[in-house]
Amino acid sequence: MTRSIVAALLLTLITFSTALIPAGRAAEPDPLEPSNLVAWCIVPFDASKRSPEARAKMLKELGVTRCAYDWRAEHVPTFEAELQAYKKEGIDMFAFWGTHDEAFRLFEKYGVRPQIWQMIPQPKAESQEAKVEEAANWLKPLAERTAKEGLSLGIYNHGGWTGEPANMVAVCQKLREMGYPQVGIVYNFHHGHEHIADWPEAFRQMQPYLLCLNLNGMNAQAQPKILGIGKGKHEKQMIQTVLDAGYQAPIGILDHRNELDAKESLQENLDGLQQLRADLATESAKK
């Protein structure tokens, strides 16, 4: 057999074996990679009450390069210092909780474009259609403002009617029909314990609109409400559902515990997520 024939046969075998591997699987990014993570609820909830500079350094030390910024009235005077510290340490202000005119001014000054995360008041209307209309109209001025300033707007779940996945999707769709395609959904595990049982369907509805998915350890009846990833009974299966669906948007990990140092809380979540990733990979390899 000549060398040319052998080479041709080898090329055929390589081509055939490559075709057996699903296209794109090896190249798909892992949404649980540290580079895709966003630190959430680390400002007013931090037991150490860090300064903007200390907070930025803490995130850099953990290897978390994106932050969703939550705040209280006392933090308004340090908005600019926060942005400056993030810039110095290479941290992206990925999202901003609620709204404040000073924050919008600074976004323009520093050329940052965070997502805006906004809860919606519980509508008072009677019918489902009227509730969706009321919620969308309440959010419309902010949708208009964020559209003009090139910012994404995330409807944030916090319980009640406006925290139900189907209702969030309906309001999001309504606003997009009104001409605001930048509107999406930010879903929090820690405000969604009532969705554990029907999570696959709830996630399926929300996935096309999700801007960020914030994780938490999940036990039934929120016992406790805030729990490190990997410490609960249900988050592993819920996260597997997310991965199986091909979700690729950002993932949030949170502090949200007044009694803990934010670095300690984030590290617990990072460690739990790493172990969960390893467990899921092992289980997948056995299938």
Helices and strands as residue ranges (DSSP letters): H 3-19, G 34-36, E 37-40, H 52-62, E 66-69, G 73-78, H 79-89, E 92-97, H 101-110, E 115-118, H 128-148, E 153-156, G 161-163, H 165-177, E 183-188, G 189-191, G 193-195, H 199-206, G 207-209, E 210-214, G 220-222, H 235-244, E 251-254, H 262-286
